[in-house]
């Protein structure tokens, strides 16, 4: 599906502007990622753009995760409606989480762990969710386990802050937060303090309020140490202590 076709359907939706949607669409066509993951989709605007580019390529799939609450948000059509209008359902699978996208990442890591190793399968990850330090630092570390060597990570709203956001600045849960937390550009801090310092990140490029990070092509898949369960040993020692108290 051509860009103009998909944008005619979803262009009226808020958030990502047309120029950024075009950059994203063109990048998908050039990079040709087969497995994509989107963390945070709201109305599914960028989901449809990514799916349209995959449709144009004739291959690939997007898994898009957000909260159950966005199923009905401010009277706008949701991601299911917009995928239906564009006819792109075969290229995108929305996941409405009742917990968080970090919880859904946990499930993906479980699914793709074989013999103690998480087998990366994603070519592209787009993080456009909470824009807050705590959930998104966690999301980055978890998602990096799923990103294949040479894969790309895109961070939206590089200069976002709670204070600059109409919605977040009025949110009840943010009213008692300290000034530095509200003023800080938390995505920028994530990229500067965590992403760019990660040993498996090869490069970071900032463009138009987006940050692009590439995973090293030679990044290893760590096995980690063997896990020893001591339950039986502890139970055996407890039993011995009960049966042979006099020998202690």
SVG drawing of the C-alpha trace seen along z (x, -y; Angstrom):
<svg xmlns="http://www.w3.org/2000/svg" viewBox="-16 -22 47 61">
<polyline fill="none" stroke="black" stroke-width="0.4" points="0.0,0.0 1.3,-3.4 2.0,-6.0 -0.6,-8.4 -3.2,-5.7 -2.7,-4.8 -2.3,-8.4 -5.6,-9.4 -7.2,-7.0 -5.1,-7.7 -3.6,-11.2 -6.4,-12.9 -5.4,-11.1 -3.2,-13.0 0.4,-12.3 3.0,-11.5 3.1,-14.1 3.0,-13.3 6.7,-14.0 7.7,-11.6 5.2,-9.0 6.8,-9.3 10.3,-8.8 9.1,-5.7 7.4,-4.3 10.4,-4.9 12.8,-3.4 10.7,-0.2 10.8,0.0 14.6,-0.4 15.5,1.7 13.0,4.5 12.5,5.7 10.6,9.0 9.6,9.0 8.7,5.6 7.6,4.7 5.8,1.5 5.5,0.6 2.7,-1.9 0.2,-2.4 -2.7,-4.5 -4.9,-4.7 -2.7,-2.7 -1.6,-5.5 2.1,-4.5 1.0,-0.8 -0.9,-1.3 2.0,-3.2 4.4,-0.3 1.9,2.3 1.3,0.4 5.1,0.4 5.2,4.2 2.2,4.7 4.1,2.8 7.1,5.1 4.8,8.1 6.3,9.6 6.8,8.9 4.7,8.6 4.2,6.1 3.3,6.9 2.0,3.8 1.5,3.6 -0.4,1.1 -2.7,0.9 -6.3,2.2 -7.4,-1.4 -6.6,-2.5 -9.3,-0.3 -11.7,-3.1 -9.9,-6.5 -11.4,-9.9 -13.9,-8.7 -11.4,-8.0 -11.3,-4.9 -9.0,-2.3 -6.2,-0.3 -8.6,2.5 -10.9,0.0 -8.0,-1.6 -6.4,1.6 -9.8,2.7 -10.3,-0.5 -7.0,-0.1 -7.3,3.6 -3.9,4.2 -5.0,6.7 -2.8,9.5 0.3,7.4 -0.2,6.2 -1.3,7.9 -2.4,5.6 -2.0,6.7 -4.1,5.0 -2.3,5.6 -4.0,5.5 -0.7,5.0 2.0,3.2 4.1,3.7 7.0,4.8 4.8,7.7 4.2,8.6 7.9,8.5 8.4,10.9 6.0,13.3 7.9,12.9 11.2,13.6 9.7,16.8 8.4,17.9 11.7,17.4 14.0,18.9 15.5,22.2 18.0,24.0 18.6,20.9 19.1,18.5 16.7,16.0 16.7,16.3 16.4,12.9 13.9,12.7 13.1,9.0 14.5,6.8 13.0,3.5 11.5,2.1 9.7,-1.2 9.3,-2.5 6.5,-5.1 4.9,-4.4 5.1,-5.9 8.1,-8.2 9.0,-7.8 12.3,-6.6 11.1,-3.6 9.0,-1.7 11.1,-2.5 14.5,-1.7 13.0,1.6 11.4,2.0 14.7,1.2 16.7,3.9 14.0,6.5 13.5,5.7 17.2,5.8 17.2,9.5 14.6,9.9 16.4,7.7 18.6,9.6 22.2,8.5 22.1,5.7 18.5,4.8 17.2,1.3 15.6,-0.4 13.7,-3.6 12.7,-5.9 9.9,-8.5 9.7,-11.9 13.4,-12.3 12.8,-15.7 9.5,-14.8 8.9,-15.9 5.9,-15.7 5.8,-19.5 5.6,-19.8 2.8,-17.3 -0.8,-18.6 -2.0,-15.2 0.8,-14.1 1.1,-17.5 -2.5,-17.3 -2.5,-13.7 -3.4,-13.2 -0.5,-10.8 2.0,-13.5 0.9,-16.3 3.0,-15.3 6.1,-14.5 9.2,-16.7 10.1,-19.4 13.1,-17.7 11.1,-14.6 8.5,-16.7 11.0,-18.9 13.5,-16.2 13.5,-15.0 13.2,-11.4 13.6,-9.8 16.7,-11.8 18.1,-10.6 17.3,-7.0 19.1,-7.4 22.1,-9.2 22.6,-7.3 21.4,-3.8 21.1,-3.2 24.3,-4.9 26.3,-3.2 24.9,0.3 27.8,2.6 25.7,4.1 24.7,0.8 26.8,-0.1 25.5,-3.6 22.9,-6.2 21.5,-8.9 19.2,-11.7 16.9,-13.0 13.7,-15.1 12.9,-14.3 13.6,-10.6 16.6,-8.5 17.7,-5.6 20.0,-2.9 21.5,0.1 22.5,3.3 26.0,4.5 26.0,7.1 28.4,9.2 26.4,9.0 26.5,12.3 23.5,14.1 24.6,14.7 23.7,18.0 24.0,16.8 25.0,19.0 23.3,22.3 20.5,22.0 20.7,24.4 17.5,25.1 18.2,25.8 14.7,26.6 15.5,30.3 18.8,29.6 17.1,27.2 14.3,29.6 16.8,32.5 18.9,30.3 15.7,29.3 14.7,33.0 18.2,34.0 18.1,31.2 14.7,32.4 15.7,36.1 19.2,35.7 19.1,32.7 21.5,34.2 24.4,34.3 24.4,30.6"/>
</svg>
